[in-house]
Amino acid sequence: MNQFHPAHDSDGTARRRLRIVFILMGVALIVISGRLVQLQLVRGADLALQARGQQVIRVPLVGLRGTIYDRNGIPMALDRESPTAFVAPNEIKPEEKDRVAEGLVKILGLPLEDTRRLLDRNSYFEWLSRHLDAETADILRRASLPGVYVRLEPSRLYPLGRTAAHVLGFVGVDHQGLEGMELAYEDRLSGEPGWTLKVRDALGRPLYPLDEPSEASYAPGKTQQPPQRGDDLRLTIDSRFQHIVDRELAYAVERSNGRGGMAVMLNPDTGEVLALSNYPFFDPNRFGEYPTWVRRNRIVTDVYEPGSTFKVFTLAAALEEGLVTPQTVFDTPPETYVTGRRIRDSLPHDPRLTAAQIIERSSNVGILQIGLKVGREKLHDYLEKFGFGALTGLDMPGEVRGILRPASDWYPLDTACASFGQGIAVTPIQLVRAYAVIANGGWLVQPSIVSDDDSRKPHPRRVISPETAAALREILVGSVERGLGKDALGSGYTVGGKTGTAQKIGEMGYLAGKRYIASFIGFAPAQDPALVLLIIVDEPRPIYGGGPVCGDVGNPLNLLGLNARRTAAALAARGAPVEMRGSGRVVSVSNGVDALSVRLAGSR
C-alpha cells in the first residue's frame, strides 16, 4: 500500500525554489558588481566628465581693454560696464518658448523667426543683445522671462566723441579692435578673457558660482579664470590741437562746398603726429551709423596727385646738386611743349622768373625746366630719398605706398610732369613727412602716433644739407608773403608754405567737371619750425584753388588759435573773458577757466 507524504514534498520544493532564488540573486549581484566595476573603474573618468558637463556650465568673462590717452594724459578711449542680455534655451520649457520669443521681440526688437530658431537650440548660452542702454536692460529684467538673463560686461566709451575718431578707430561687439589704434595695438590693448563655472539644477537653471573648495568634486582644478586687463596706450596726439584742427578743417570744407577734407599736423623734429583729421567726422560710439568711406582714415589709405605742393622737391634736388641757385633765371612763357604735349601755367606772370619766383608764382613751365635739368634718374632718386613710393612706418592700419613708377619707365614727359606733381600719387602723411625734411634742416624722420614706443623707430636719415633746407624755407616764406599762399598770413609769426591744386584722377584718367583737390601745406615759425600742417579739401566748388580754399586755415599758428582775433572770438563765444599773454616762442591763452599753452620749440 502506497503512502503519501505531502509535507516532505512541500519542504523539498521550497528548498529548491529558495536555492534557485539565491542563485539568481547571486548572478544578479555578480552582474551588478561587474557593472559597478565597469562604471566606476573602467568608465568612471568619462562618466564623471559627462556629469560635470551636465551639472556645471562655463560662463565667459570679457577682459577690460587698456585706456588710450592723449599726450597730456586725457582719456580718449576707455572701458565701462554696460548691460548685456543672453539666453539659455535649454532652461525654457517648450510651452513657454512662444511667450519668451514674443517678449524678446517686443523689448529688444529682434526678428521673430530668428528668435524662435535661437530658442530652439540645444544650448545653455546664447547672446541676445550686447551693450544695452540702461532703460532697455531694466525693462528686460522686470519682464522676468524664463531663461533670459542680463549681466554687466565691458563696453568701449570714447568720451571726446568724434575728436580723433579716425586715429582711435573703434571696437566690435566682441570687444575686439576693428579700426585705428584699437586694431593696430589689439594685442597690447586687449585684456585676456576669463571664465567662471556655475552649478545648475536638474532643470538647467544656474544656482550659484562654483567657487567653494567643498564643491571641487564638480570640477576638479580651477573653478574660474579671472579676466586680465589690457595695457594702456599713450598717443602723440594733443586732444586740444586735434579739436581745433577738426573745427578749422570743417570750416574750410563747408565754406567751399567741398566733398570732404583731410588735415595732419606733425612735429618736424620728432615726427610725432599732433593732430590727424578726416572730414566728414564720425562718432566711434556709434560707428555703425556711418558709411565705410567716412570711417576710413584717408590720411594713410588714399592717394592723390599732389600738384604744386610737390614743386619744392624738384627744386630741392636741383639746389642740392648745385645745378641752380634761388636766383637762377629761367624763361617762363605762358606755355611750352614737351614731346609734343602742351604744358601751360594757369595764372599770368613775368616772362622771366628766378628759381625762387617759380615756386612763388607756382609756374609749371618754369619748374619742368628745372626737373629736366636734374634728369629723370636724379629726380627719381631724390623723390625716393624724401620717402615717396614707400611706407612711412606710421603704426596705423591700411597705409599704402603711393605711386612712384620706376625711373626706367619715365619718358621726358613723365619727368616734366613729375616735377610739378602729376603722374605720381602720394598719401597726405607722406607729403607732411617730406615737408618736415625742409622744416627740420634736412632729416627724414619716421612719423609716430604712439608716444611711448620708440623701440622700432629708425634713426633720422639725411636727405638734403642744412643749407639747402634753409634756402627752401626762405623760398617758401616768399611763397606765403608774395605768392599764391598769401592767404595764410596773419599770425604775427613768419610762416612758410605752398598751395596746391590737382585735378582728380579716375580709372579712365582725369575726371571731368572741374573736380579738383585743393591743398595748403605750411610750417611755422619759419626760422625754427615746430609745426608742419597740411590742409586738403576734396572737390571744392566753385572756387578750387589751394590758396583761397585752404590758405587762411593753413597757417599752423592761426589754426591753433594763436591769432588774437580768432582766439578772442572763439573764447568770447563761450561767455568767458579772454586773456592772452606771452611773447617769443611761448604763447598762452586763458579764459579764466581753461588755458591753452603752446611752446613753439623744436626738440632736436
Secondary structure, 3 states (H helix, E strand, C coil): CCCCCHHHHHHHHHHHHHHHHHHHHHHHHHHHHHHHHHHHHHCHHHHHHHHHHHHEEEEEECCCCCCEECCCCCEEEEEEEEEEEEECHHHCCHHHHHHHHHHHHHHHCCCHHHHHHHHCCCCCCEEEECCCCHHHHHHHHHHCCCCEEEEEEEEEECCCCCCCHHHHCEECCCCCEEEHHHHHCHHHHCCECEEEEEEECCCCCEEEECCCHHHCCCCCCCCEECCECCCCEEECCCHHHHHHHHHHHHHHHHHCCCCEEEEEEECCCCCEEEEEEEECCCCHHHHHHCCHHHHCCHHHHCCECCHHHHHHHHHHHHHHCCCCCCCCEEECCCEEEECCEEEECCCCCCCEEEHHHHHHCCCHHHHHHHHHHHCHHHHHHHHHHCCCCCCCCCCCCCCCCCECCCHHHCCHHHHHHHHCCCCCEECHHHHHHHHHHHHHCCEECCCECECCCCCCCCCCEECCCHHHHHHHHHHHHHHHHCCCCHHHCCCCCCCEEEEEEEECEECCEECCCCCEEEEEEEEECCCCCCEEEEEEEECCCCCCCHHHHHHHHHCHHHHCCCCHHHHHHHHHCCCCCCEEECCCCEEEEECCCCEEEEECCCCC
